[in-house]
Amino acid sequence: MGRRNRRDHHRHAPPPGAAGTRGAPSSSVRVTATDAATSWVMPEDAEDPAAEIRGRAQDVALLLWGRRDLATSSLEVRGDRAAVQQLLDQPITP
C-alpha cells in the first residue's frame, strides 16, 4: 500500500453539491411495490411518512433510478406530492 499524502485526500473528496453530499429530505415517503407485497420508508430511519408511492416493483425501481418521470408514470401518489418530489430530487445512494 502506498502512502497517501494530504494532496491525495483532497483529490478524492467529492465537489460541493455532488451526489451524496446534499442534506436528507425533510419529509419521508413510503414506497410500496404492490406486486411484491413489500414496502419501505425513505429515508429509512424516518417515521410517519408524509406521502406514499404505490405501484409495480419495476415501475418503482425505474422511478427511483431516474429512468421514469413521476408525472408520466403509472404510479399512484398518496399524500404530499411535494415530499415525493423532494425525495426524487435527492440521490438514492450514498
ABEGO torsion letter per residue (X at the ends): XBBBBAAAAAAABBBBGBBGABBBBABBBBBBBAAAGBBBBOBAABBGBABBBBEBAAAAAAAAAGABBAAABABBBBEBAAAAAAAAABBABX
